[in-house]
Amino acid sequence: MSKLLMLCLIVFLGSCGESPVSWKAGEIYSVKGSTGGEYYVLKVLEVQKDAIWYGLYVDKYDRRPTSADLGSLNKWVVSWSFPGNMKEDEPLLITTDATTPGEMEMLRISKVNYNVREKR
């Protein structure tokens, strides 16, 4: 492997762990959508060393939400990301709400679907 390719790989892998946000389970953020013209709300469900598991609500906003009534939001999907990749979404903490047993069950099912094996 060339030295340049090795250096690029090291820089990429090192950036995967960097994040301007100190993520914690139960935090709720507004995030920029992939096209940049819309915003969404997500709830952090679990933080691991190399991954953030979250529920992303499907409600779309033209302006960045500064508060969220979770009971009034529509369905959500559970997904994950590397902490360093989340900075592109420009996360803004808007509130906190403890995770519920139902949310954690959805997380467990999602991990099975993603074929994630938990360390024992």
N, C-alpha and C positions, 0 to 999 in steps of 0.2 A: 504494500500500500504506500502510495507516495506521501511525503511529509505534509504537503499542502492538504491532501484529502484527509489525512489523520487530524491535522489542526482544525479543519472545518468541522469534522465530526465531534471533536472535543468541545469546540465553541457551541455547537448546536445542542449537544447533550447538557452542557453546563447551563445554557439559557433556559432549559425546560424547567428547572427548579426555581428560577427567579420570579418574584412577583412583587408588585408595589403594594399589594394588599395582604394583610395578615388574616387569612381566612379562618373562620370558626363556624362550626355547625350551628344552625339556627339563624345565621345572619341572612338578611334579605337585601338584595341589591337590584338596582336598575342597571341594565346593560344595553349597549348599543347593538342593534341588529347587524347582520352581515352586509346589508346594502348601505348601512350608514344613515338611512332616512327614517328608521323606526327604532323603538326601544321596547324592551321586554323586562319582566321581573323574574328573578330566580331566587331560590332558597337553597342555601348550602346545607347539605344533609350529612356529609362526612368529609373530613380532611385527612388525607394520607400524605406520606412523604412526597410521593410523586404524582398524586392525583387529587382532584377535587370532584366529589360527587354532588350533584345538585339537581333540583327540580326546576325545570324551566316552564313557566306558565305560557300558554299559547296566546294570551291577550297581547295585542300589539298597540303601541302608543305612538302618536306623531311627535309628542314632546316627552322629554325624560320625566318619568314619575318621581315625585319626591316623597311619596307615601304609598302605602299599599294596604288595602283591606283584603286579606287573603281569602276570607269567606266569600267575597264577591267575584273573585277571579275564576276563570274557567279551568278546564283540565290542564294538566301539565305532564311533561315527559321527563323521565330521569335520564341523565346523561353524565358524562365526566369530561374532564380536560386536564392537561398539564397546567400547573399554576402559572408558569411563564406565558402560556398562550392566552390566558384570560385577560392580560393587560390590554390586548387589542380591543376588547369589548368595553373598555373604559368603565369598569364597575364603580358604582357609587352606592355606598351603604345607606339604606333608607330606614331600616328598623331591624329589630330582632324578634324572633318568635321560636320558642323551644320546639325541637323536632318532636313529632308525635309517633306513637307506635305504628299507626297506619302508614306514615311516610317512611319509617324505617323498614316496614314490610315491603313496600314498593321498591325501596333501595335493594333489599335482599333479592327480590325477584329479578330486578334489573341486572344485578351482578351475575345471577345464574344465566340470564339471557346473553350477557356479554362474555360468559364463560370465564369469569374471574374466580380464581381459587384463593380463598382466605388462608392466611398462614395460621397454623395451630400451634 
